[in-house]
């Protein structure tokens, strides 16, 4: 019972959304029963996207109240990042979750943050979400730690090129070329 009480007072996240520029899902995770069906989740995503579409939070995250929830969001190229918490959550903590997620995705995508790259590395982005939040409880917001944990789940760098994703193969090829030129 004491452990349950501890988690009740901990900051929590209801969902993390990564949508494209049309409001369609790229990667989403829900940690709350507030949206019990897939249709309810899709309706929430559409309404949040529509409400925030007219703003342009490209450099700093923005905050909005929406249906008794705090939504922190940021847009980068054709991707829209959202973190939702209850109306009693600390906005700064939710903003740190958003920034940690965004920075981790930026690191994974080598600063080429767009829908195509995100879809090609969807498995790594979903692992990021798992490292940031578990069951609504915030585990980590430091992007370097998140990416390090995701990398440890990822394939070994010495795997053959046929076993790597295209992005990983290009990165491996670049590293080999750099080593050859520096020798």
Secondary structure, DSSP 8 states (H G I E B T S, - for coil): -HHHHHHHHS-B-SEEEEEETTS-EEEEEE--TTS-SHHHHHHHHHHHHHHHTTS--SSS-EEEEETTEEEEEEEETTEEEEEEEETTS-HHHHHHHHHHHHHHHHHHTTT--SHHHHHHTHHHHHHHHHHHEETTEE----HHHHHHHHHHHS--TTS-GGGS-HHHHHHHHHHHHHHHHH-
